[in-house]
Amino acid sequence: MTIPPKMATVDEAAKATGLSKYAIRVLLREGRVHGVRVGKGKILCNFDDLCRYLDESFVKEGEGND
């Protein structure tokens, strides 16, 4: 049995992660995070996918560009 992913509006995802609504929309548009358009203009973001993306993108202290 497949467990459905937690979905969130762009506004809810932005508030929960601290990212801007614009940043969430860019991630959705670029296909880095999955989402679905519901009705006229409303977009639901796969919140589990977004959290996974942020975890994988997290740069630990001392890593990254010098």
N, C-alpha and C positions, 0 to 999 in steps of 0.2 A: 504494500500500500504506500503510495507516494504522499508525502506531507506537502501541502501547498506552501509556497513561500509567503512570508509576511510582506504585504504590499503597503506602501505609504504614498501619500500625495507628495508632490515636490516640496510644498510648504512644510509638511510634517517631517520629511527627510532632512530638510535644511535645518529645522529647529533641533532635531535629535542629534545631528552630526556637527553642527557649527559651521557647515559650509553654506555658501550663499545659494539662493534659488537658481541663480544663473549658472553656478558651477555644477549643480545637480543636472540641470538641463543639458549642459555641454557633455557631461559624462554619458547621459542617455543618448544624445544625438550621435556621439562618436562610437556608440556601441560598447563602451567600456562597462556599462551597467545596463541590465535589461529592464525594460519597462513596457507598459501597454497604454495606448490612448483609449480613454473611456469617454464616450459622448463627444460633445463639442469642446475640444481644447483641453480637457482634463487629462492629466497623465499620472498614472500610478507607477511608482518606482519599485522594483524588487528590492526591498530593504535588506534582505539577507545578502543579496548580491552586492549591494553598495557597501555593506559592512565588511564583506570579504575583500572587496577591492581596496578599501581603506586600510585594512590590516596588511595586505600584501604591499601596499604603497608606502607604508610607514617606514621612515628612515630612522634608524637607531642613532643615538648620540655617538659621534666620532666617525660615522659613515657618511658617504656622499662626496660631493665635490669639495676640493680643498682650495 
